[in-house]
Structure formats: structure tokens, C-alpha cells
Amino acid sequence: MLEVKVTNYDLLQKQVFSLIEDESNTIAILSNVSALLNDSLDQINWVGFYLMEENELILGPFQGHPACVHIPVGKGVCGTAVAENETQLVEDVNAFPGHIACDANSKSEIVVPIHKNNKVIGVLDIDAPITNRFGNDDQIGLEKVVAIIEQQLT
């Protein structure tokens, strides 16, 4: 297995805050954060956001290959994150019931719900071309990144 470098999430969180602190436009915020995450995270092949619209997730700003545009709530890893309102950390997407294969090269995934006014308004979705890419440190670090985004969106 390829070695995954450890991400300095403290530094990444400071960079996210600095990047978006003076911005109020949601698309601009999510676009820059997806670019920063793409540049900062090792061994990933897709990073981006899906936003809730009419009770389904719609593709938002991202970095990577073209992706699924519509994801129903409760379907796939992203839809499950919304339905359960909790981060989904999937070691092997092929073992996840109902996984939606937008990119056949993706082997593991983490999805973090984004909230506004105590309601899920979207998700941060990151895919990797290796299994077991994401661990507890990634979950904690990315949930803190999402918390910074949430503060800026209120």
C-alpha cells in the first residue's frame, strides 16, 4: 500500500479560515475550499461539495473528474451522510451498500454534512484511489474545516 502523508489539519484549518473570512458568497467559498483541499490532501482523486436543492443533493464546486450531478437523500455515501446527519467514513466503497460509483477509480471516501440553521444544506465529499485512505484524524480535521465553512455561511 502507498504511504499516505499525515495532513497538518491545524495548518489547513488556519488556511481555510484565512481564505474565506472576508467572503460571503457560498459558491466562492466552496470553490476555494475545494481547491485548497485538493492541493493539501495526499492520495485523493476527487474533492468537492454537493448542495441540497429540492430534497436531493446537487453537484457543487469540486476538483477532479466529472461527477454525478443528482444524488437522492439516503442513496450512496453522500445521501447517507445527509439522511443520518453524520460523517460517513468508508474504508472500501465497494463494500458500502448502495454505493454510487461516479468514478470507478475511487476506493475509499469520507463525507461530512454541512449545516446552516441546524439543517443539513450540503456535504463535503472526498474520494481516494486507495482503500483505507481516511482515518479518525481525517474525520476530526475535516469536521473542523466544515465547522469553519458553517460559521462563514451563517
C-alpha positions in Angstrom: 0.0 0.0 0.0 1.2 3.5 -0.8 2.2 5.6 2.2 -0.2 8.4 3.0 1.4 11.6 4.4 -0.1 12.9 7.5 -2.1 16.1 6.9 -1.4 19.0 9.3 -5.1 19.8 9.9 -4.3 22.7 12.3 -2.5 24.5 9.5 -5.2 23.5 7.0 -7.9 25.0 9.2 -6.0 28.3 9.5 -5.6 28.4 5.8 -9.3 27.7 5.2 -10.2 30.5 7.7 -7.9 33.0 6.1 -9.1 32.1 2.6 -12.8 32.6 3.3 -13.0 35.0 6.3 -14.0 38.0 4.1 -16.2 36.2 1.7 -20.0 35.7 1.9 -20.7 34.1 -1.5 -21.4 30.4 -0.9 -20.1 29.3 -4.3 -16.9 31.3 -4.0 -16.3 29.9 -0.5 -16.8 26.3 -1.6 -14.8 26.7 -4.8 -11.7 28.0 -3.0 -12.0 25.4 -0.2 -12.3 22.6 -2.7 -9.1 23.9 -4.5 -7.3 24.2 -1.2 -8.2 20.7 0.0 -7.2 19.3 -3.4 -3.8 20.9 -3.1 -3.4 20.0 0.6 -4.5 16.3 0.8 -2.4 13.4 -0.3 -3.7 10.4 -2.2 -7.2 11.8 -3.2 -8.8 11.8 -6.6 -11.9 14.0 -6.0 -12.9 16.6 -3.5 -16.0 18.8 -3.6 -19.3 19.7 -2.4 -22.9 18.7 -3.0 -25.7 21.1 -2.0 -29.3 20.4 -1.0 -31.8 21.5 -3.6 -35.4 20.3 -3.6 -34.7 17.3 -1.4 -31.7 16.0 -3.3 -28.0 16.7 -3.4 -26.8 18.6 -6.5 -23.2 18.8 -7.6 -21.5 22.0 -6.4 -17.9 23.3 -6.7 -15.3 20.5 -7.0 -11.8 19.4 -8.1 -11.5 16.2 -10.1 -13.1 14.3 -12.9 -16.8 15.0 -13.9 -19.1 13.6 -11.2 -22.7 12.6 -10.6 -25.0 15.6 -10.6 -28.0 14.3 -8.7 -27.8 12.2 -5.5 -31.0 11.3 -3.7 -31.1 11.7 0.1 -30.4 8.2 1.6 -28.6 6.9 -1.5 -24.9 6.3 -1.7 -22.3 7.6 0.8 -23.3 11.3 0.3 -27.0 10.7 0.6 -26.5 8.5 3.6 -24.5 11.3 5.3 -27.5 13.6 4.8 -30.1 11.0 5.9 -28.2 10.1 9.1 -26.8 13.6 9.6 -23.3 12.3 10.4 -20.0 11.9 8.8 -19.5 8.8 6.7 -16.0 7.3 6.7 -15.9 4.4 4.2 -12.7 2.3 4.1 -13.8 0.4 0.9 -16.6 1.9 -1.2 -17.2 -1.4 -2.9 -18.4 -2.8 0.5 -20.8 0.1 1.1 -24.4 -0.9 0.4 -25.8 1.2 -2.4 -22.5 3.0 -3.2 -22.9 5.2 -6.3 -19.9 4.8 -8.5 -19.3 8.2 -10.1 -15.7 7.3 -10.6 -14.6 3.7 -10.9 -11.1 4.7 -9.6 -12.5 5.7 -6.2 -11.8 3.1 -3.5 -12.5 5.0 -0.2 -14.5 8.0 0.7 -15.3 10.5 3.5 -18.4 12.6 3.5 -19.1 15.4 6.1 -22.5 17.1 6.4 -22.7 20.9 6.2 -25.3 22.7 8.4 -26.9 26.1 8.4 -29.6 26.9 11.0 -29.3 23.4 12.3 -30.3 21.9 8.9 -28.1 19.9 6.5 -27.6 22.1 3.5 -24.9 20.0 1.8 -21.9 17.8 2.2 -18.1 17.8 1.7 -17.2 14.7 -0.3 -13.6 13.4 -0.7 -12.7 10.3 -2.6 -9.4 8.4 -2.8 -8.0 5.9 -5.2 -6.8 3.6 -2.4 -8.7 1.7 0.3 -8.5 2.8 3.9 -7.3 6.3 2.9 -9.2 8.1 5.6 -9.0 7.7 9.4 -10.1 9.2 12.6 -7.6 12.1 12.3 -9.0 13.0 8.8 -12.6 12.8 10.2 -11.8 15.2 13.1 -9.8 17.5 10.9 -12.3 17.7 8.1 -15.2 18.2 10.5 -13.3 21.2 11.9 -12.8 22.5 8.3 -16.6 22.2 7.7 -17.3 24.0 11.0 -15.3 27.0 9.7 -17.3 26.9 6.5 -20.6 26.7 8.5 -19.6 29.8 10.6 -18.9 31.7 7.4 -22.3 30.7 5.8 -24.4 31.9 8.7 
